[in-house]
């Protein structure tokens, strides 16, 4: 089958963390092709339900043009490690997703399929492998998620964010692994803090407190939200709190009443879309879950972080690994398990009021992020191997 060198497919979804890094690679890939006088079309295969289509179709590159030319929604079933009746019904959705992806890819014949993981990515990766379309996948966490364990079997190459991830794999597999770091959208390298302040309605001249940006992921995090609500008096006394409550775990009535009580110092949002890079740039401290996407976006902007990783029986521990890595490098503070309480939150954030200590965290982050953006490294490899 002759492949179309002017067409690249991306897949991944289920959460924003499986989409935004892929969009970062897509933006860099299009820019690289344009610099070589080549026009490249980008298509995305994601969940037919949920946030995938909305995020992909809203995404624009640094040039203001849409990143993806077309979005294809396919049925998707969740991959679970535990016994559940839903596993049975989801098998049919996974099968439906495979046949849908196979039909799309066989007709389109893209030069490359790049996967950012998530349960929706498994059927397209398998379909592409059977169609002899080169497959590349990226793992952002220390340990491979179940989807990427399966995708790696179909992949020509897997990109990882950490050297430790590669070293944990069998020696026979390491020749198909390249350490790149975690891709972050190009717009995070071209931010404007003043625009962020304007979006938030904060006057730069009269701002007399550091800005605390609270993030729990695109869906939100009930634990993080509760920490904010329970400590709102302390927080608003010391910070201007910008609180992304999430699309699923928000408490709009509570947020609205607090915004009325603290009109200058508490600013809640369910979700911040295209303005997020500028909002992060305008912030002084980030209080966040420890998903790889959120961490690395804050890291490239050298923002001190207080991380509250998701832990316990409902997770494989990837957020804990991410958080501990940044803490071990002096780049973040971590509230883990029982330490994620009011007392430790106040003590940790009180330290962050010291501008010199925030500068030390920023210096540590600068050493971690390096000079070349990971998305650019990945796009160069994709271009050289599959498109040039």
C-alpha positions in Angstrom: 0.0 0.0 0.0 1.4 3.4 -1.0 1.3 5.9 1.8 0.4 9.5 1.5 3.5 11.5 2.5 1.4 14.7 2.9 -0.9 13.2 5.5 -0.3 12.3 9.2 -2.8 10.8 11.6 -2.8 11.3 15.4 -4.7 9.4 18.0 -5.3 9.5 21.7 -7.9 10.8 24.1 -10.2 10.3 27.0 -8.6 13.1 28.9 -6.9 16.4 27.9 -3.6 15.0 29.1 -3.8 12.5 26.2 -4.6 15.2 23.7 -2.6 18.4 24.3 0.8 16.8 24.0 -0.2 15.2 20.7 -1.4 18.6 19.5 2.0 20.0 20.5 3.7 17.5 18.2 1.3 18.2 15.4 2.0 21.9 15.5 5.7 21.4 15.4 5.4 18.8 12.6 3.3 21.2 10.5 5.8 24.0 11.1 8.8 21.7 10.1 7.0 20.6 6.9 6.3 24.2 6.0 9.9 25.2 6.5 10.7 22.5 3.9 8.1 23.9 1.5 5.8 20.9 2.2 2.1 21.2 3.1 1.1 18.6 5.7 -2.5 17.6 6.6 -3.2 16.5 10.1 -6.1 14.2 11.1 -7.1 13.0 14.5 -8.8 9.8 15.6 -10.4 10.1 19.1 -13.5 9.2 21.1 -16.8 9.7 19.5 -18.1 10.8 22.9 -16.6 13.1 25.5 -14.2 16.0 25.3 -11.9 14.8 22.5 -13.6 16.4 19.5 -14.1 19.7 21.3 -10.5 20.1 22.3 -9.0 19.0 19.0 -11.3 21.1 16.8 -10.7 24.2 19.0 -6.9 23.8 19.0 -4.9 26.3 16.9 -1.2 26.5 16.3 1.0 29.6 16.9 -0.1 30.9 13.5 -3.7 31.0 14.6 -4.8 28.3 12.2 -6.5 25.0 13.3 -3.9 22.3 14.2 -6.1 19.4 12.9 -7.7 19.4 9.5 -10.2 16.7 10.5 -11.4 14.8 13.5 -12.7 11.2 13.3 -14.7 9.9 16.2 -14.7 6.1 16.8 -16.4 3.9 19.5 -14.2 3.5 22.5 -14.2 1.1 25.4 -12.2 1.5 28.6 -9.4 -0.9 29.4 -9.8 -2.0 33.0 -7.4 -4.1 35.2 -10.2 -5.3 37.5 -13.3 -7.5 37.1 -16.3 -5.6 35.9 -19.4 -6.4 33.8 -18.5 -3.3 31.8 -15.5 -5.1 30.5 -17.8 -7.3 28.5 -19.8 -4.5 26.9 -16.7 -2.5 26.3 -15.2 -5.4 24.3 -17.8 -4.7 21.6 -17.0 -1.0 21.7 -13.3 -1.8 21.3 -14.0 -4.1 18.4 -16.2 -1.4 16.8 -13.4 1.1 17.3 -10.9 -1.2 15.6 -13.0 -1.7 12.5 -13.8 2.0 12.3 -10.1 2.9 12.6 -9.1 0.2 10.1 -11.6 1.5 7.5 -10.5 5.2 8.1 -6.7 4.4 7.9 -7.0 2.0 4.9 -8.8 4.7 2.9 -6.6 7.6 4.0 -3.2 5.8 3.9 -1.3 8.3 6.1 2.5 8.3 6.2 2.5 7.9 10.0 0.2 7.3 12.9 1.3 9.0 16.2 -0.4 8.0 19.4 -0.4 9.9 22.7 -2.1 7.0 24.6 -5.4 6.6 26.3 -7.8 3.8 25.8 -9.1 5.1 22.5 -5.6 4.8 20.9 -5.3 1.0 21.1 -7.6 0.1 18.1 -6.0 2.7 15.7 -2.5 1.6 16.6 -3.4 -2.1 16.0 -5.2 -1.2 12.7 -2.2 0.9 11.5 0.2 -1.9 12.3 -1.8 -4.4 10.3 -2.0 -2.0 7.4 1.8 -1.5 7.5 1.5 2.1 8.5 4.4 3.2 10.8 3.2 3.6 14.4 4.9 5.9 16.9 3.6 6.3 20.5 4.6 8.4 23.5 4.5 7.6 27.2 4.6 10.7 29.4 4.7 8.9 32.8 7.4 6.9 34.5 5.7 3.6 34.0 3.8 2.5 30.9 0.0 2.7 31.1 -2.0 -0.3 29.9 -2.8 1.4 26.6 0.8 2.1 25.8 1.9 -1.4 26.9 -0.4 -2.7 24.1 0.5 0.1 21.7 4.2 -0.6 22.1 3.6 -4.1 20.6 2.4 -2.3 17.4 4.9 0.5 17.4 8.0 1.1 15.4 9.2 3.4 18.1 8.1 4.7 21.5 9.1 8.1 22.9 9.3 8.4 26.7 9.8 11.4 29.0 12.3 9.9 31.4 15.5 7.9 31.0 14.3 5.8 34.0 11.3 4.7 31.9 13.5 3.3 29.2 15.8 1.6 31.7 12.9 -0.3 33.3 12.1 -2.0 30.0 13.6 -5.3 28.8 17.0 -4.8 27.1 15.6 -6.3 23.9 12.9 -3.5 23.7 15.1 -0.6 24.5 16.4 -0.2 20.9 12.8 0.9 20.0 12.7 3.6 22.7 13.9 7.2 22.5 14.0 9.6 25.5 12.6 13.0 24.5 10.8 14.6 27.5 7.1 15.4 27.5 5.8 17.4 24.6 4.3 20.8 25.4 2.3 22.9 23.0 4.4 25.6 21.2 2.1 28.3 22.5 3.6 27.7 26.0 6.9 28.9 24.6 5.3 32.1 23.3 3.2 33.2 26.3 2.3 36.7 27.4 1.7 37.2 31.2 0.0 40.5 30.6 -2.6 38.8 28.4 -3.1 36.3 31.2 -3.7 39.1 33.7 -6.2 40.8 31.4 -8.1 37.6 31.0 -8.3 37.2 34.7 -9.3 40.8 35.3 -6.2 41.5 37.4 -4.7 45.0 37.3 -0.9 44.5 37.0 -0.2 47.9 38.6 -2.3 47.2 41.8 -1.6 43.5 42.1 -0.1 43.1 45.6 -0.3 39.4 46.2 1.2 36.4 44.3 -1.2 34.5 42.0 -2.0 30.9 43.0 -3.3 28.9 40.1 -5.2 25.7 41.2 -5.4 22.9 38.6 -7.0 19.4 39.1 -6.9 18.3 35.4 -9.6 18.8 32.8 -12.1 16.9 34.9 -11.1 18.5 38.1 -10.1 16.9 41.3 -12.5 16.7 44.3 -9.6 16.4 46.8 -7.8 19.5 45.4 -11.1 21.5 45.3 -11.9 20.6 48.9 -8.5 21.7 50.0 -9.1 25.1 48.4 -12.6 25.4 49.9 -11.6 24.4 53.4 -8.7 26.9 53.4 -10.2 29.7 51.4 -9.8 32.4 54.1 -6.0 31.7 54.4 -5.6 31.4 50.7 -7.4 34.7 49.9 -5.5 36.5 52.6 -2.2 35.6 51.0 -2.9 35.0 47.3 -5.1 35.8 44.4 -6.6 32.4 43.8 -7.3 31.3 40.3 -9.2 28.1 40.6 -9.9 25.8 37.7 -12.5 23.6 39.3 -12.9 21.1 36.4 -15.7 20.0 34.1 -16.9 17.1 36.2 -15.9 17.8 39.8 -16.9 21.4 40.1 -19.2 22.8 42.8 -20.6 25.8 41.0 -22.8 27.0 43.8 -19.9 27.0 46.3 -17.5 28.6 43.8 -20.0 31.4 43.0 -20.7 32.2 46.6 -16.9 32.4 47.4 -16.3 34.6 44.3 -19.0 37.0 45.7 -17.3 36.9 49.2 -13.8 37.5 47.7 -14.4 39.3 44.4 -10.8 40.4 44.1 -9.0 37.3 45.4 -11.0 34.3 44.3 -11.6 33.7 40.6 -13.2 30.3 39.7 -13.4 28.7 36.2 -14.7 25.3 35.2 -12.1 25.0 32.5 -9.7 27.4 30.8 -9.1 26.7 27.1 -7.0 28.8 24.8 -6.1 31.3 27.5 -4.4 28.7 29.7 -0.8 29.3 28.5 -1.0 33.0 29.3 -2.8 32.3 32.6 0.0 29.9 33.7 2.6 32.6 32.6 0.9 35.2 34.8 0.8 32.9 37.9 3.4 32.8 40.6 2.7 29.4 42.2 0.8 26.3 40.9 -1.2 24.0 43.1 -2.0 20.9 41.0 -2.5 17.2 40.6 0.7 15.6 39.2 -0.5 14.6 35.8 2.5 14.7 33.4 0.8 17.3 31.1 0.1 19.9 33.8 3.5 19.4 35.4 5.5 19.9 32.2 3.4 22.9 31.0 4.2 24.6 34.3 7.8 23.4 34.2 8.6 25.0 30.8 7.3 28.3 32.2 9.5 27.8 35.3 6.6 28.0 37.8 7.0 26.7 41.3 4.6 23.8 42.1 2.9 22.3 45.0 1.8 18.9 43.8 -1.0 16.7 45.2 -0.6 13.5 43.3 -3.5 11.1 42.9 -2.6 8.0 44.9 -4.2 4.9 46.4 -5.9 1.8 44.9 -7.6 3.6 42.1 -4.3 4.5 40.3 -1.2 2.7 39.2 0.9 5.4 41.0 2.1 7.3 37.9 1.3 10.7 39.5 3.2 9.8 42.6 6.2 8.9 40.4 5.9 12.2 38.5 5.7 14.3 41.6 8.6 12.5 43.4 10.8 13.0 40.4 10.3 16.8 40.4 10.6 16.9 44.2 13.9 15.0 44.1 15.3 17.6 41.6 14.3 20.5 43.9 11.7 21.6 41.4 8.5 21.1 43.4 6.9 20.4 46.8 4.6 17.4 47.2 1.7 16.7 49.5 1.4 13.0 49.4 -1.3 10.8 51.0 -1.9 11.9 54.6 0.2 15.0 54.1 -2.5 16.4 51.7 -4.2 18.1 54.6 -4.9 21.7 55.7 -1.9 22.0 58.0 0.6 20.9 55.4 -1.0 22.9 52.6 -0.8 26.1 54.7 2.8 25.4 55.7 3.9 24.7 52.2 2.2 27.6 50.6 3.5 30.0 53.3 7.0 29.1 52.1 6.0 29.9 48.6 5.2 33.5 49.7 9.0 34.1 49.8 10.0 35.3 46.3 13.6 34.1 46.7 12.4 30.6 47.4 10.1 30.7 44.3 13.2 31.7 42.3 15.1 28.7 43.5 12.4 26.4 42.3 12.4 28.1 39.0 16.2 27.7 38.6 15.7 23.9 39.3 13.0 23.7 36.6 15.3 25.4 34.1 17.8 22.6 34.5 15.1 20.0 33.8 13.4 21.4 30.8 16.5 22.0 28.6 16.9 24.0 25.5 15.1 22.1 22.8 11.3 21.5 23.2 10.4 17.7 23.3 7.7 18.3 20.7 10.3 19.6 18.3 12.5 16.5 18.9 9.7 14.2 18.3 8.4 16.0 15.2 11.9 16.0 13.7 12.1 12.2 14.1 8.7 11.7 12.6 9.5 13.9 9.7 12.9 12.3 8.9 11.6 8.7 9.2 8.2 8.9 7.7 7.5 12.1 5.7 10.7 13.5 4.2 
